[in-house]
Amino acid sequence: MTVAAGVDRGPFRHIALFYRSPREYLDCLVPYIADAVAAGLPTLVAVPEPNLSLLRNALPAGAAESASLSDMTQVGRNPAHILGGVLGAFAARHPSGPVRMVSEPVWNGRSDLEYPACVQHEALVNEAFTGRDLTMLCPYDATHLDSDILVDAEITHPSLGRSGRPERSSSGFAPDAAWERYNEPLPGSATAASCTLHRLSDLAGARQFSAKYARWFGFAAADVADLQLIVNELASNSLQHGQGQCTLLLWAADRQLICQVRDAGRLTDRLAGRRPLISDYDHGCGLFVVNATADLVRIHTAENGTTVQAHLRMRKPA
C-alpha cells in the first residue's frame, strides 16, 4: 500500500488496511513503522499475537525498541477500553506534533458478543481524533475474516489500503450509521438476580449483594472485588446522571458473570468512558474504570432508557 503524501503533517487519517497473507501484512506495516521511528515520530503498535511477534522480528534493529508495542488481545480485550486506555492515552502523552499508530481491534477469534463493540469503537475513533495530526492504520485479515466484517471496516474508515495499491477513499464511509446499527437492545436472562437502587446510600447493599452472588458461582476474592468495583461505578453513575432509580441485574453464563444496570436516562455522550484520564476528576471517570476492569462492556441507549452490561470472566476458581 502506498500512503498518500503529506500523511505525517495533515489532519487525522484513519485507514483500513486489508491484507491477505503474513507477507502482505509485513510489506505494508514494517516500512510504515520503520519510517515513523526513523523520523522520530511517537509510534504505537497494538496488534494481536501472533502478528505482534511477526512485526517485532521483522522490524529493523532499534525500531522495535523505539516503538511502543502491545498485544491487543491483552490491552484491548474489552473493545470499549481501546480508545481511552490504549490509543487515547498514547496520544495524550504526545499532544503536539505528528503521531503514528497501528491498531488491529478485530481478528479471527473475536467473539460474536465482542464484535459489535469493535465496530462501535472503530466508528468513534473518527470522532475522538478529529483535528489531530495523527495517522492510524487498522489491519483487517481479508482471508480469514467474514465479508460482513470487511464491509463494516469500509463503513468505519474514511480511507482504504491494500498491499501494492495506492490508498483510496471509502465510498461507504458512514461511521455514525455503523455506531447506531450496533446500538441494539442487549440480551438478558430470565434467571437473573436483581435489586433496585433509589439513592447513593443503597450502594453498600448493592456491593454486598454482588459479592454474595459472585461467591455463590465460585468467583475468587480478586474477581469478587472487580465485580464490586464495576457495580459501584455503574450504579453510582446511573443514580447521579440517570432519571431516578436504577435496576441492577446479575447472571452467569459461559464462565462469565454479567452485571447489568438500567435506568430511564439517555446517554448522549458517546465518548463517555473512552477518553484518557488526565486527572481523577475527569468527566466519565467511573465508566472509564469499568471499561478498564471488565472483559467486555456493551451499552444500549435510547429515548426510554440506557442499559449497560459489563462482562467479567471467571479467572481463578475459589
N, C-alpha and C positions, 0 to 999 in steps of 0.2 A: 504494500500500500504506500502511495506517495501522499504525505500530508501536505496540504496547501501551504504556500509560502506565507510567512508572517504569523504562523501559528503561535510563536512564543510571545509576541507583543500585542496580539489582537485581543478581542473580547473573549469571553468564556467559550470554549469549544467542547462539545460532548459527542464523541464519535463511537458508534458501534462497529467493532472490528469482527468480521466474520472469517473464521479460519477453518480449514478442513483437515489439517494434519499438524502434528507437532512441529514439522519443518516450517509450515506457513506461520505458525504461532511465533516461532523464534525469528523468522525472517522479518516480521513486522515489529516485534517488540524489542528485540535486542538493539537495533540501531536507534530506535526511539528513546530507550532508556540511556544507552551509552552516550548519545549526543547531548541529552539533557544534563547528565552528570558532567560531561566534558565542558559544558558551558557554565557550570557552576549553579545550575538551577535546582532548587529543592525538588526532589523526586520521590514519590510514594508509589510502591507496587504492592497491591493487596489482591492476591490471586490464590486459588485453592491448590493444595497438593494434588497430583504430582507436578503441576505446572510451575509451582514456585521453585522446586528443585531444578527443573529444566532451565529456567531462566538464570538461576544462581550459577549453574555450571557453565552456561553459555556466555555470560557477560564477560567483557574484558576485565583483566586484573584491575582491581580497585573500584570498578563500577558497582559491584555487588555490595561492597563495604560502604560506599558513599550514598547509595540509595537506601531508602527505608523500606525493607521487605517484610511482609506479613502474610501469614496463612489465612486466607479469607474464611476457611472452614472453622477457624477459631475466633478471629476478631469479628467476623460477620455472620456468626451462627444465627443471630437474630437480625434479619434484614433491616428492621426498623432502627437498629443501632449503627449501621454502617455510616450513615450520613453525619450524625452528630459525633459519634465516638471514634471514627476512623478518618474519613475524608475531611470533614469539617474541622476536626481537631488538628489535623496536619496543616490545613490551610490557615487556621488561626495562628499557628506558630510562625507562619511566613506571610504576614499581612500585606507586604509590599513586594513588587516585582513579580515576574512570571513564575508559575508553579506547574509542574507536570505530574500526572497521575496515571496509573493503570489500575482499574477496578473491575474485577470479574465476580459479580454477585450471583450469577446463575451458572450452574454446572450440572452435568448429568449426575443425578443423585439427590438434588434438592427435592424435598417432598412436595406433594400437591398442596399441603397446608402452607408451606413456606412460600411457594411461588407467587401468589397474589401480592404478598408483602414485598417481594423483589421488584415486581413491576411498579408498584407504587413508589418504592424507593427510587427507581430509575427516573420516573416521572418528576419527582420532587427535586432531584439533582439539578434540573434546569432552573427551577425557582430559587434554589439555595445559592447558586453560584453566579447568577446573572450579574454582569458587570465586573467580575473578577478576571484578572489576567491569568487564566488557568485553562490548561488543556487536559482532558481526560479521555483515555482510550478504554473502552469496555469490551473485552474479547467475548465472543459467543462461538461455541463449538457447532458449526453448521453441519457437521457429520452426525453427531450423536444427540443433539437437542431436537425436540419436536418442531415442526414447521411453524406451529402457532407461536412458539416462543420467539422464533426469528422474526415473525411479523410484529410481535409486541416490541421487539428491540427497534424496529424501524419506526414504530409509533412514538417511542420514548426518547429517541436520539435524533437530533436535527441533521446529523451527518453520518454517512456510512462509509466503510472502507473494507478492502479485501486485498490480500497479498498480490502484488504485481499490478494493481489497478489504482488509478487516482481516486482520492477522496471525492465523494459526491453528496449532494443534498438529498435528504429523505423526503420524498413527496408525501409520505403518510404521517409525517410528524404531527402528533396531536397529544401531548403529554397530559393535558387536563382531562381529555376524554378517557385516556388509559387509567388515570387515577380514579376517576368516577366509576368506571366499569368494575373495578375491583373494590369499590366502597360498597360492599354487598353485605346483606344480613349474615351473621355468623352462626354456625351450628351450635345448638345447645345440647342438653342432656336431661332426659326425664327423671334421672336418678340423682340429680344434683342436690347437694345440701345448700340451704340458703338462709340468709338473715337480712334484715332491713336495718339500715343505719339512718338516724334522723339528725344527729348532731356530732360534732367532733369528739365529744366526750364518749361516744359509742366506739371509738377506735380501739380502745384497750380490749373491749369484749370481742371485737372482730379479730384481733390478733390472737387471742386465746382460742377462739372458735376455729381459726385456720390451723393453728398449731395442733390442736387435738385431732382435727381431720387428717392432717398430713401424717401424724404418727400412726394413726389407725391404718394407713396404707403403707407403712413401713419406711417412711422417709427418715433419713438420718438427721442429726441435730443441725448440721450446716444447711441442709436443704430446707428444713423447717424454718430456720432463721431467714433464708432468702424469701420463702413464701410470706412470712410475716411482714418483711420489708415491702414486698410487692403489694400486699393487701393494704398496708398502712398508706402507701403513697397513692395508690389508685383511689381508695375510699376518701382520703382527705382531699385530693384534687376534686373528686366528684362533689363532695359536700360543700367545698368552697366556691366552685365555679359552675356547678350544675344548678338545677332549679328545685331545691328542696332535698328530699331524702334520696338515698341510692340503695340499690339491691346488690348484695354480694352473693355469688354462687360459686361453689367448688364441686368439681367432679374429677374422677381419674379415668384415664384411657390410654392404652398402649404405653405403660410405664411413664406416663406424664400426668401431672396434676394441672388442671386448668382452673384458673381464677378469673371470674368474670365480674365486672362491676358495670351496672347500668343506671343511668339517671335520665331525667327529662330534658336536659340541656343539649345544645348542639355545639360541637367543636368546630369553630370557624378558622382556627389557625392550623393549617395542615402541617406546618413545620414544628408544632409543639413537641418537645422531647427530642427533636432531631437537630438542634443547634448545639454546637460545642459549649460546654460550661466554662465561662470566664471567671465566675465567682459563685459562691454558694447561694447567692440571692438572685441568680438569673431566672427569668420567667421560663416556666417549663421544666424546672429542676426535677420535680417529682416524677414526671413521665420519662425524663432522661434516665433517672435512676432505675426505673422499671425496665426500660429498654436495655440498659447495661446488665441487668440481673437475670432477666428471663431469657429463655431459649427462643421464644417467638412471641411477638406482640402483634395482634390484629385489632383494628378499630373500624367500627361501622358507625357513621354519624348521619343523622337525617333530621327533618323538622320535628319528629316526635321523640327524639332522644338519641343518646350516644351509648354504645356498648364497647367496652374494652376487654379483650381476652388476653391473658398472659399465660403462656405455657412454660412449665418447669419440669425438666426431666429428672427422673429418679437416678441419681448418680451412685450413691453408696447405700446399700441396704442397711437398715438399722440392725 
